[in-house]
Amino acid sequence: MSKLIGSIIACLMLLYPVAIYFGIQYFQPWKIALILMLLLTVRLMTTRIDSLGNKILLLLCLAYSALAIWSNNLITLRLYPILVNVGLLTVFAMSLRYPPTVIEKLARIQHPQLPEQGVLYTRRVTQVWCVFFVFNAAVASYTALFSSIETWSLYNGFISYLLMGLLFAGEYLVRIRTQVHVR
């Protein structure tokens, strides 16, 4: 049951920019931030979080929610995608410093006996994701500070996910091609 709740909340969090876009027409910013805080609290209480990095990330999001409630300002709500990207960058970058990398852990689910070449490949993919998170945080920052709510919502609620999907698909195709050449 807790996995289901965690999955539902994760899906709702993906809709955050859309919720802000529509929610701000009916609610004050602090009310939207309170809903965010409640969702994050439920996720914290119902989801088993294994790594210290993920716990810290979730706690930072709760602190951010408290700040957003206190400030009651739309710009504060628009900063959330930046926080998420910086948090993910931190988790991925720390895994480069203290292996195994995030991508290696995922790869070992399918291939427990991952060869050294695979470890090197997953390290490179983790680095690529780090670059993506830097780029995405920069664009999210720009849209939060200098763009309309429509542009912010479009980028953070659609385009960034599209770019993430393209990166994932591109990496998958490279991996398939590389594995064919290795055999």
Summary of the structure (lengths in Angstrom):
residues: 183
radius of gyration: 17.9
end to end distance: 41.7
largest distance: 58.4
contacts: 535
relative contact order: 0.10
helix: 85%
strand: 0%
